[in-house]
Amino acid sequence: MSGFFGDLSPSQEAVLREFKEEFGAVDDHTALRFLRARQFDLKHAAALYKKYVTYRKESGIDKILRSEVPKADLFKKFVPHAYHGFDKEGRPIYYEKTGAIDYGTAFQYLDDDDFMRHHLYQMELQVERCKEGSQRVGHVVDNFCSVIDLTGLSMGHRLALKLIRAYAGHDQDYYPERLGKLYIINAPWVFPTFWKMCKIWLDANTIKKIHVLGKNYKKELLKFIPAESLPEEYGGTCKCPGGCVHVADVSNLKNGGALDDELKAPEAHERTVAARDTHEVKLSCGPEGGRFDWVFKVQHERDINFSVEILAGALDWSLSTSSLEDLNDEAAHTAHKEKAKDHKRYITEPERVHSGKGSYVAAGATTILLKWDNGYSYFTSKAMRILTRVSATAENEEEKLPGLARIASSNKAGDHNALMEAAVIDSDNTATTAASGHTPREAALHAPAAISAVATAQPVN
């Protein structure tokens, strides 16, 4: 038996009764969704339902459709999608041209939380549209249909894998059995690689509902979707003005994005990282503390593995010599360097990205290491534009500005003696101090900066 309402075995009916006895007011269709998600294992289905109830109470998700979703206009531009019609079983249909999404540019404007927030909005809207679908077919509809167009999919879409993983985990916990059918069309040659990775995050029931139709999909879609609900470009008869699933022109955002504007600064520099090579930049501030900022972008939409580490131990060894009785003592020197390894931690975990922007405020003497690793690429060099800055924080910007920061840059397989010009920051912003209600860290993040850092020809080991 399918486990849907009206198609239950005697044992499934018995489990349904027990579930409803435990949770009282829950309706049959909702109860069956959770039971199907856990193969009618009462204990596990009950645990999943309790988690779901807690989530809805604590997250405020019930209000999302009545609230203004931040960056909705940007999301619509970057993610071509439409809520368009119903399939023959009454399921509301969601269309998305995933292959047309420029994630490299989108992530300059939208972060992971923005994408998740819009995904939650989409899920709640589809739940609401199920009510209209139920009225159309005369019975309860509680799951959706999606059509995903992968035209244009390339390896550059790897950037979206972290989103897919987050969506899959969230939906299987809080929207179990909401997916009715998902049709993937125009799947290119790279799709099997993506699909192999994505299947790891999906349960067996979900995988059964996903149908990969390739390029000869129109007749197949018309078996399940009425022609009037199917856009003309996909074999239907619907001709919405401007296109049912409109693809916005984001070239102006790509060429004039926030990162591009910052990277026009005269102190930004170019760097090419050869295949199988690594580029590193070390930034340091003295005991007064300071703020580190970095912005970069890889040309031609290519990606590179980027990370930022705190090397506090290394800084202690190089600048705080009072802890060593004798700098020429090789044993003490080695012991201190080994101790430094234990202090290493990431500000930004290694991740393959097209671009990046970040900052870190240090309360005292600190060294950080920015690393661009192209070691996974056997043939392709990566050209980048990079801007790094080290500045005083609000508390110390008036004191000892000269010599506060040092910058060392190296290209491991290249010229270890290449000098990199440090940033000179000049801000018109008004200083914000802890007295204004901000913590020292917040004050530093809001503070203006005015410092000239001295470049040193020091290789990074």
C-alpha positions in Angstrom: 0.0 0.0 0.0 1.2 3.5 -0.8 0.7 5.0 2.7 -1.5 7.8 1.4 -4.9 8.5 2.8 -7.4 5.9 1.5 -4.6 3.5 0.5 -3.4 2.0 3.9 -2.8 -1.5 5.0 -4.3 -2.7 8.3 -0.9 -2.3 10.0 -0.5 1.2 8.6 -3.9 2.2 9.9 -3.0 0.9 13.3 0.2 3.0 13.4 -1.8 6.1 12.2 -4.2 5.6 15.1 -1.4 5.5 17.6 0.2 8.5 16.1 -3.0 10.5 16.4 -3.6 9.3 19.9 -0.2 10.7 20.9 -0.6 14.1 19.2 -4.3 14.7 19.3 -5.4 17.4 16.9 -3.1 16.4 14.0 -5.0 15.6 10.8 -4.7 12.4 8.9 -2.8 13.8 5.9 -0.2 15.6 8.0 0.3 12.5 10.2 0.7 10.3 7.2 3.4 12.6 5.7 5.5 12.1 8.8 4.8 8.4 9.0 5.7 7.9 5.3 8.9 9.8 5.9 9.9 7.3 8.5 8.5 4.2 6.9 5.7 4.0 9.4 8.1 3.6 12.3 6.0 5.2 15.1 8.9 6.1 17.3 11.0 7.9 14.6 7.9 9.6 13.0 6.9 10.9 16.4 10.4 12.3 17.1 10.4 14.0 13.7 6.9 15.5 14.3 8.0 16.9 17.7 11.0 18.5 16.1 8.8 20.0 13.4 6.4 21.5 16.0 9.2 23.0 18.0 10.7 24.5 14.9 7.5 26.2 13.8 7.0 27.7 17.3 10.5 29.0 17.7 11.4 30.1 14.2 8.4 32.3 13.5 8.1 30.7 10.1 4.3 31.1 10.1 4.8 34.9 9.6 7.1 34.7 6.6 4.4 35.1 4.0 3.1 38.2 5.8 6.6 39.8 6.1 8.8 41.6 3.6 11.6 39.3 2.6 15.0 41.1 2.4 16.6 41.3 -1.0 13.6 39.9 -2.7 14.2 41.9 -5.9 17.8 40.8 -6.1 16.8 37.2 -5.6 14.3 37.4 -8.4 17.0 38.9 -10.7 19.6 36.2 -9.9 17.2 33.2 -9.7 14.8 32.9 -12.7 11.8 31.2 -11.3 8.0 31.2 -11.4 5.0 29.8 -9.4 3.0 28.8 -12.4 -0.1 26.6 -12.6 -0.9 23.2 -11.3 -0.3 19.6 -12.6 -3.0 17.1 -13.4 -3.1 15.9 -9.8 -3.6 19.5 -8.4 0.0 20.0 -7.2 1.2 23.6 -7.5 4.1 23.9 -9.9 7.4 25.7 -9.3 9.7 26.4 -12.3 13.3 27.4 -12.0 16.1 27.9 -14.6 18.9 26.8 -12.3 21.4 26.5 -15.2 20.9 30.3 -15.9 21.9 31.4 -12.4 25.3 33.1 -12.1 26.2 32.1 -8.6 29.6 33.8 -8.9 28.0 37.2 -9.1 24.9 36.3 -7.0 27.1 35.5 -4.0 28.5 39.1 -4.1 25.0 40.3 -3.2 23.3 37.4 -1.5 24.8 35.2 1.2 23.8 31.7 2.4 21.3 33.1 4.8 19.6 35.2 2.1 19.3 32.1 -0.1 17.9 30.0 2.7 15.4 32.7 3.7 14.0 32.8 0.2 13.9 29.0 0.1 11.8 29.0 3.2 9.5 31.6 1.7 9.1 29.4 -1.4 8.3 26.4 0.6 5.6 28.2 2.7 4.1 29.7 -0.5 3.9 26.3 -2.1 2.2 24.9 1.1 -0.3 27.8 0.8 -0.9 27.1 -3.0 -1.8 23.5 -2.1 -5.1 24.8 -0.8 -6.0 26.1 -4.2 -4.8 22.8 -5.8 -7.1 20.9 -3.4 -10.1 23.0 -4.5 -9.3 22.3 -8.1 -9.3 18.5 -7.9 -11.7 18.0 -5.0 -9.4 16.2 -2.6 -6.5 17.2 -0.3 -3.3 18.1 -2.1 -0.3 18.3 0.3 2.8 18.1 -2.0 4.4 20.0 -4.8 5.7 19.7 -8.4 8.9 21.3 -9.6 10.4 21.6 -13.0 14.1 22.4 -13.0 15.7 23.6 -16.3 19.5 23.0 -16.3 20.3 24.7 -19.6 23.6 26.4 -19.1 24.7 24.2 -16.2 28.5 24.1 -15.8 31.1 23.1 -13.3 30.9 26.7 -12.1 27.6 25.8 -10.5 29.6 23.8 -7.9 29.1 26.9 -5.8 25.5 26.0 -5.3 26.2 22.5 -3.8 26.4 23.9 -0.3 22.9 25.4 -0.8 21.4 22.2 -2.1 22.8 20.3 0.8 21.3 22.9 3.3 17.9 22.8 1.5 17.8 19.0 1.4 18.6 18.7 5.1 16.1 21.3 6.1 13.3 20.1 3.9 13.6 16.5 5.0 13.3 17.5 8.6 10.7 20.3 8.4 8.8 19.7 5.2 8.8 15.8 5.0 7.0 14.3 2.0 6.2 17.7 0.5 7.8 16.9 -2.8 5.4 15.1 -5.1 7.3 15.2 -8.4 10.5 16.9 -9.6 11.4 16.9 -13.3 14.9 17.8 -14.4 15.1 18.9 -18.0 17.9 19.9 -20.4 20.5 18.1 -18.2 23.9 18.6 -19.9 26.9 16.3 -19.8 28.1 17.6 -16.4 24.9 16.7 -14.7 25.8 13.1 -13.7 28.7 14.5 -11.7 26.4 16.9 -9.7 23.7 14.2 -9.3 26.2 11.8 -7.8 27.1 14.3 -5.1 23.5 15.5 -4.5 22.1 12.0 -4.1 24.2 11.6 -0.9 22.0 14.2 0.8 18.6 12.8 -0.3 16.7 9.9 1.2 15.5 7.1 -0.9 11.8 8.3 -1.0 12.9 11.7 -2.4 15.2 10.2 -5.0 12.2 8.1 -6.4 10.3 11.3 -7.0 13.0 12.9 -9.2 12.8 12.3 -12.9 15.7 13.2 -15.2 14.2 13.8 -18.6 17.2 15.2 -20.6 16.3 17.2 -23.7 13.4 15.1 -25.1 11.0 16.0 -22.3 8.1 17.9 -23.8 5.8 14.9 -24.5 6.6 13.5 -21.1 5.8 16.7 -19.2 2.5 16.9 -21.0 1.5 13.6 -19.6 1.5 15.1 -16.1 1.0 18.9 -16.7 -1.9 20.5 -18.5 -0.8 22.4 -21.6 -2.2 25.6 -20.2 0.0 25.3 -17.1 3.1 24.5 -19.1 5.1 27.4 -20.7 5.3 27.3 -24.5 9.1 26.9 -24.4 8.6 23.6 -22.6 5.9 22.3 -24.9 2.8 23.9 -23.5 0.5 26.6 -24.6 1.0 29.3 -22.0 2.5 32.5 -23.2 2.9 34.9 -20.3 3.9 38.4 -21.3 7.7 38.7 -21.0 8.0 34.9 -20.6 6.6 32.5 -18.0 10.0 32.1 -16.4 11.8 35.4 -17.1 15.6 35.5 -17.1 16.8 39.0 -16.0 19.8 40.7 -17.4 22.3 40.8 -14.5 25.3 42.0 -16.6 25.2 45.4 -15.0 25.5 43.8 -11.5 28.3 41.6 -12.7 30.3 44.4 -14.2 29.5 47.0 -11.6 29.1 44.9 -8.4 30.2 45.9 -4.9 33.4 44.0 -5.1 34.3 45.4 -8.5 34.0 48.9 -7.2 36.2 48.2 -4.3 38.8 46.5 -6.4 39.1 49.7 -8.5 41.1 51.2 -5.6 44.7 52.1 -6.7 46.2 50.0 -4.0 44.6 46.8 -5.3 46.9 44.6 -7.2 46.8 41.7 -9.8 48.1 38.3 -9.0 48.1 35.1 -11.2 48.3 31.8 -9.4 49.6 29.1 -11.6 48.1 25.6 -11.8 49.2 23.4 -8.8 50.4 26.6 -7.1 49.5 28.7 -4.0 49.5 32.4 -3.2 49.7 33.6 0.4 49.5 37.0 2.1 50.4 37.4 5.7 49.0 40.4 7.6 50.2 41.5 11.0 49.3 44.1 13.6 51.1 45.0 16.8 50.0 44.9 20.5 47.7 47.8 19.9 45.5 45.5 17.8 44.0 46.4 14.4 41.5 45.5 11.7 42.2 43.3 8.7 40.1 43.7 5.5 40.4 41.7 2.3 38.5 41.7 -1.0 39.3 39.7 -4.1 37.8 38.4 -7.3 39.0 35.7 -9.7 38.7 36.7 -13.4 36.7 34.8 -16.0 34.3 33.3 -13.4 36.9 30.8 -12.3 37.2 29.6 -8.7 40.0 29.1 -6.3 40.3 27.5 -2.8 40.4 30.4 -0.3 41.0 30.4 3.4 42.0 32.8 6.2 43.9 31.5 9.3 44.8 33.2 12.6 48.5 32.5 13.2 48.6 33.8 16.8 51.4 31.4 17.9 53.5 32.4 14.9 53.0 36.1 15.9 54.0 35.3 19.5 57.2 33.8 18.2 58.1 36.6 15.8 57.1 39.6 17.8 56.7 38.7 21.5 60.3 37.7 22.3 60.1 38.3 26.0 58.8 34.8 26.5 62.1 33.3 25.2 65.2 33.4 27.3 67.4 33.2 24.3 66.3 33.6 20.7 69.4 31.7 19.7 68.3 28.7 21.8 67.3 26.2 19.1 65.3 24.0 21.5 63.3 26.9 22.8 62.8 28.2 19.3 61.5 24.8 18.1 59.3 24.3 21.1 57.7 27.7 20.7 57.0 27.0 17.0 55.4 23.7 17.9 53.2 25.5 20.5 52.2 27.9 17.8 50.7 25.1 15.7 48.1 24.5 18.5 46.9 28.0 18.3 46.1 28.0 14.5 42.4 28.4 13.7 40.4 29.5 10.8 38.5 32.8 10.3 37.4 31.5 6.9 37.4 27.8 6.3 38.9 26.6 3.0 36.3 26.9 0.3 36.3 27.1 -3.5 34.9 30.5 -4.5 34.9 33.0 -7.3 35.3 36.0 -5.1 35.4 37.0 -1.4 35.2 39.8 1.0 35.8 39.8 4.8 37.3 41.5 7.8 38.6 40.6 11.2 39.2 42.8 14.2 42.1 41.8 16.6 42.3 43.0 20.1 46.0 42.6 20.4 49.1 41.4 18.5 47.9 39.1 15.7 49.0 37.7 12.4 46.6 36.2 9.9 47.3 34.3 6.7 45.2 34.7 3.6 45.7 31.7 1.2 44.6 31.2 -2.3 45.2 27.5 -3.2 45.1 26.4 -6.9 46.6 23.1 -6.2 43.6 21.1 -7.4 43.9 22.6 -10.9 46.3 20.7 -13.2 46.2 23.0 -16.2 44.5 26.3 -15.4 46.1 29.4 -14.0 43.8 31.8 -12.0 44.2 35.6 -12.4 42.9 37.6 -9.5 42.6 41.2 -8.3 43.3 41.5 -4.6 42.9 44.3 -2.0 44.1 43.9 1.5 44.1 46.5 4.3 45.4 46.7 7.9 44.1 49.6 9.9 43.9 50.9 13.5 40.8 50.3 15.5 38.8 53.0 17.3 40.8 52.8 20.5 44.3 53.1 19.0 44.0 55.0 15.7 45.5 58.1 17.1 48.5 56.3 18.6 51.6 54.7 17.0 50.1 54.5 13.5 53.4 54.1 11.7 54.7 50.6 11.8 51.4 49.1 13.3 51.1 46.6 10.5 53.4 44.6 8.3 52.4 42.7 5.2 54.4 39.8 3.7 53.4 38.3 0.4 54.7 35.3 -1.5 53.9 33.0 -4.4 55.4 29.7 -3.3 56.5 28.6 -6.7 57.4 32.2 -7.8 59.3 35.2 -6.5 59.5 35.2 -2.8 61.0 38.7 -2.8 58.1 40.3 -4.6 56.9 43.4 -2.7 53.2 44.0 -2.2 52.1 47.6 -1.6 50.1 47.8 1.5 46.8 49.7 1.7 46.4 53.2 2.8 42.9 53.7 4.1 41.2 57.0 4.2 37.7 57.1 5.5 35.3 60.0 6.0 33.1 58.0 8.4 32.8 59.3 11.9 34.4 57.1 14.6 32.1 55.0 16.6 33.3 54.1 20.1 32.2 51.8 22.8 30.7 54.8 24.6 28.2 55.1 21.8 26.7 51.7 22.8 28.9 49.4 20.7 31.2 46.8 22.1 34.9 47.3 21.5 34.6 44.8 18.6 31.6 46.6 17.2 33.3 50.0 17.6 36.3 48.7 15.7 34.1 47.5 12.9 32.5 50.9 12.5 35.7 52.9 13.0 37.5 54.9 10.3 41.0 53.9 9.5 44.1 56.0 8.6 47.3 54.0 8.4 50.1 53.4 6.0 51.4 49.8 6.3 55.0 49.1 5.3 55.6 46.2 2.9 58.3 43.7 3.7 59.9 41.2 1.3 59.4 38.3 3.7 58.5 34.9 2.3 55.7 33.0 4.0 57.0 29.7 5.2 
